[in-house]
Amino acid sequence: MDPHLSAQNLRDAHTPAAIARHLNSDTRHSYLGDFVLGAVDGTVTTFAVVAGVAGAGMTGGVALVLGIANLLADGFSMAVGNYLSTKSDRQVLEKVRLNEERHIDEVPEGEREEVRQIFASKGFQGELLEQIVDVITEDRRRWVDTMVTEEFGLALETPSPVRAALATFVAFVVAGSVPLCPILFTPLAEPVSFSTSSFYTGLTFALIGLVKGQIIGRSKVVSMLETLAIGGAAAVVAYGVGVLLRGLVSGA
């Protein structure tokens, strides 16, 4: 539920019919979070490259080469990392389900007692508790699902590793290309125009923050400022390093 709903909208969202629609709605994983994560990381990565090159007084051609190399390599690395992490979560879920299936086959009374104690800890007791245990254990899938969620605290559905990785990579490349785009329209032999890249990158950070705020139900202004601050800090560090190493580059 949106935390910013008005009192009337909140009441409307909690009618029996509205609750039924909400509980029966599509619960598939949204990959928007993966997209936002990739976009933030991609923009920070390439903007840091542009800032470092600008601080060192190097040319746009250098920024373009380093930026594209980092964009593709880091984007692929991040996508692979997200793929492996998501796949690991799915494998854990599958292992837990298989173990619970085996336990139900070999020690059904022990598993019934686990269900009993889980719901007893929630305050159920007596005949009502026994009815709950009976209802849950009469359906094997419901029984396993209950153990997965209640005993291990796992979600019943996990995102697709391939889709999560793809969302991350696409966002990384698309958003991460923004700091490099102004360089394409300037002579590559000239020093990088840091101000133009900064302007468009700032807009990108603001847009990412806006989307992130929408996803997590947080103030969009706060989320935008937070994302801008993160990107700005990365740029300051990279630019400072470039300035410090400018003499070394010039000497080379």
C-alpha distance (Angstrom), angle and dihedral (degrees) to the residues before:
residue distance angle dihedral
M1 . . .
D2 3.84 . .
P3 3.85 107.9 .
H4 3.81 89.8 -148.0
L5 3.82 96.6 60.7
S6 3.80 115.8 128.4
A7 3.81 119.2 -112.8
Q8 3.82 91.9 -102.9
N9 3.80 93.5 46.9
L10 3.79 88.9 47.7
R11 3.80 90.9 54.3
D12 3.81 90.8 46.7
A13 3.81 89.6 51.9
H14 3.82 90.5 55.3
T15 3.77 101.2 54.4
P16 3.83 114.0 119.1
A17 3.82 91.5 -107.2
A18 3.83 93.4 47.8
I19 3.80 92.0 47.6
A20 3.82 90.6 50.2
R21 3.82 91.0 51.3
H22 3.79 91.3 48.2
L23 3.81 95.0 48.8
N24 3.80 92.4 45.9
S25 3.80 95.2 44.5
D26 3.78 123.9 112.0
T27 3.82 108.1 -73.1
R28 3.79 97.6 -175.1
H29 3.77 116.8 138.7
S30 3.79 116.9 -86.9
Y31 3.79 112.4 -136.1
L32 3.80 92.7 -159.8
G33 3.80 90.0 99.2
D34 3.82 90.5 55.1
F35 3.80 88.8 48.6
V36 3.82 93.2 51.6
L37 3.81 92.1 47.0
G38 3.80 91.3 51.2
A39 3.80 92.1 45.8
V40 3.80 93.8 52.1
D41 3.79 93.5 46.8
G42 3.80 93.6 44.5
T43 3.79 94.1 50.2
V44 3.81 93.3 46.3
T45 3.81 92.0 47.6
T46 3.80 98.2 52.2
F47 3.80 95.3 36.3
A48 3.80 88.7 54.3
V49 3.82 88.4 53.9
V50 3.82 91.8 50.5
A51 3.81 91.1 46.3
G52 3.80 92.4 49.3
V53 3.80 92.8 48.5
A54 3.82 91.2 46.8
G55 3.80 91.1 49.2
A56 3.80 89.9 52.2
G57 3.81 90.8 49.4
M58 3.80 92.3 -121.3
T59 3.79 126.4 151.6
G60 3.77 131.1 -90.4
G61 3.79 90.3 -112.5
V62 3.80 90.6 61.5
A63 3.81 90.7 47.7
L64 3.79 90.9 50.0
V65 3.80 94.6 50.1
L66 3.79 94.5 45.4
G67 3.80 92.3 41.2
I68 3.80 96.0 51.9
A69 3.79 92.0 44.0
N70 3.81 91.3 51.7
L71 3.78 92.1 42.1
L72 3.80 95.1 56.7
A73 3.80 98.5 34.5
D74 3.81 96.8 45.2
G75 3.80 92.0 40.3
F76 3.78 90.7 53.9
S77 3.80 91.7 45.1
M78 3.79 92.5 51.0
A79 3.81 92.2 46.6
V80 3.80 91.3 50.7
G81 3.79 90.5 48.7
N82 3.80 91.4 51.5
Y83 3.81 90.4 46.5
L84 3.81 93.1 52.5
S85 3.80 92.8 44.8
T86 3.81 93.3 49.7
K87 3.79 92.1 44.2
S88 3.80 90.0 50.8
D89 3.81 90.6 53.4
R90 3.80 90.1 51.5
Q91 3.81 92.0 48.7
V92 3.81 91.0 50.8
L93 3.80 89.9 51.9
E94 3.80 92.0 49.2
K95 3.81 91.8 48.4
V96 3.79 92.2 50.6
R97 3.80 92.0 49.0
L98 3.81 92.0 50.2
N99 3.80 91.4 48.9
E100 3.80 91.7 50.2
E101 3.81 91.1 48.5
R102 3.81 88.9 53.6
H103 3.80 93.1 46.8
I104 3.80 91.4 51.2
D105 3.81 89.9 51.8
E106 3.81 95.8 46.1
V107 3.83 104.9 31.2
P108 3.81 107.2 18.2
E109 3.82 94.5 158.7
G110 3.77 90.9 52.1
E111 3.81 89.9 52.0
R112 3.81 90.5 47.9
E113 3.79 88.3 53.4
E114 3.80 90.1 52.2
V115 3.80 89.8 54.1
R116 3.80 89.8 47.0
Q117 3.79 93.5 51.8
I118 3.81 93.4 44.2
F119 3.80 92.2 56.9
A120 3.78 93.6 37.5
S121 3.81 86.7 60.2
K122 3.81 87.4 56.7
G123 3.80 90.5 58.9
F124 3.82 101.8 -95.2
Q125 3.78 117.1 133.5
G126 3.78 145.8 158.9
E127 3.78 120.8 13.0
L128 3.78 93.7 -11.9
L129 3.80 90.8 56.2
E130 3.80 91.5 50.7
Q131 3.82 90.3 49.8
I132 3.78 90.3 53.0
V133 3.80 91.2 50.2
D134 3.82 90.9 48.9
V135 3.81 94.0 49.0
I136 3.80 93.0 48.6
T137 3.80 97.1 44.7
E138 3.81 96.6 44.6
D139 3.80 89.5 72.3
R140 3.81 113.6 55.0
R141 3.81 96.5 -155.1
R142 3.79 92.1 47.2
W143 3.80 88.5 48.9
V144 3.81 93.2 52.6
D145 3.81 92.2 43.0
T146 3.80 90.0 52.5
M147 3.78 92.6 51.9
V148 3.81 91.8 46.9
T149 3.80 93.7 52.5
E150 3.80 101.8 32.0
E151 3.80 102.7 35.9
F152 3.80 100.2 33.7
G153 3.81 101.6 22.6
L154 3.81 93.2 -131.1
A155 3.80 127.6 147.9
L156 3.79 114.6 -114.6
E157 3.80 92.6 -134.0
T158 3.78 128.3 48.0
P159 3.80 127.7 -168.5
S160 3.79 122.7 -101.9
P161 3.83 108.4 -93.9
V162 3.82 91.3 -144.6
R163 3.81 94.4 50.6
A164 3.80 92.4 44.8
A165 3.81 90.8 51.3
L166 3.81 92.7 45.5
A167 3.81 92.8 49.6
T168 3.80 90.0 50.4
F169 3.81 94.8 47.8
V170 3.81 95.7 45.7
A171 3.81 92.1 48.5
F172 3.80 91.6 46.0
V173 3.80 92.9 52.5
V174 3.82 97.4 40.4
A175 3.82 97.2 46.8
G176 3.79 93.1 34.5
S177 3.81 90.7 56.7
V178 3.81 92.6 63.8
P179 3.84 97.4 79.1
L180 3.82 89.1 50.3
C181 3.81 98.3 47.1
P182 3.85 97.2 79.7
I183 3.80 88.9 55.0
L184 3.81 90.1 62.2
F185 3.82 90.4 63.4
T186 3.80 96.5 50.7
P187 3.81 131.3 68.3
L188 3.80 106.1 -82.4
A189 3.80 92.1 -144.4
E190 3.83 91.8 62.6
P191 3.83 126.3 82.1
V192 3.79 115.8 -85.5
S193 3.81 117.2 -86.4
F194 3.78 96.5 -128.9
S195 3.81 96.2 178.8
T196 3.83 94.8 58.7
S197 3.79 92.8 47.4
S198 3.81 89.8 46.8
F199 3.79 92.5 53.3
Y200 3.80 95.9 53.0
T201 3.79 92.2 39.9
G202 3.80 89.8 53.0
L203 3.80 89.9 53.8
T204 3.79 89.6 50.1
F205 3.80 92.4 50.8
A206 3.80 90.1 49.1
L207 3.81 91.7 51.3
I208 3.82 91.9 47.7
G209 3.80 89.9 49.5
L210 3.80 90.2 49.9
V211 3.80 91.7 53.2
K212 3.81 92.0 44.3
G213 3.80 90.9 51.6
Q214 3.79 89.7 51.4
I215 3.81 92.0 51.0
I216 3.79 97.2 49.8
G217 3.80 95.9 36.3
R218 3.80 92.7 -118.1
S219 3.80 131.0 137.6
K220 3.80 105.3 -71.4
V221 3.81 91.9 -146.4
V222 3.81 92.7 52.9
S223 3.80 91.2 46.1
M224 3.81 91.6 49.7
L225 3.81 92.5 49.1
E226 3.80 91.5 46.9
T227 3.81 92.4 51.7
L228 3.81 91.3 46.2
A229 3.80 90.0 50.6
I230 3.80 92.0 51.8
G231 3.79 92.3 49.7
G232 3.79 92.2 43.6
A233 3.79 92.2 51.6
A234 3.81 91.2 51.1
A235 3.81 90.1 49.6
V236 3.82 93.4 49.1
V237 3.80 91.9 51.0
A238 3.82 93.0 46.9
Y239 3.81 93.2 44.8
G240 3.80 91.0 48.7
V241 3.80 91.8 51.2
G242 3.80 89.3 49.4
V243 3.81 91.5 52.1
L244 3.80 92.2 48.1
L245 3.79 92.0 50.4
R246 3.81 95.7 41.7
G247 3.78 92.4 98.8
L248 3.78 91.7 50.6
V249 3.81 91.3 51.0
S250 3.80 92.2 46.8
G251 3.80 90.9 49.9
A252 3.78 90.8 51.9
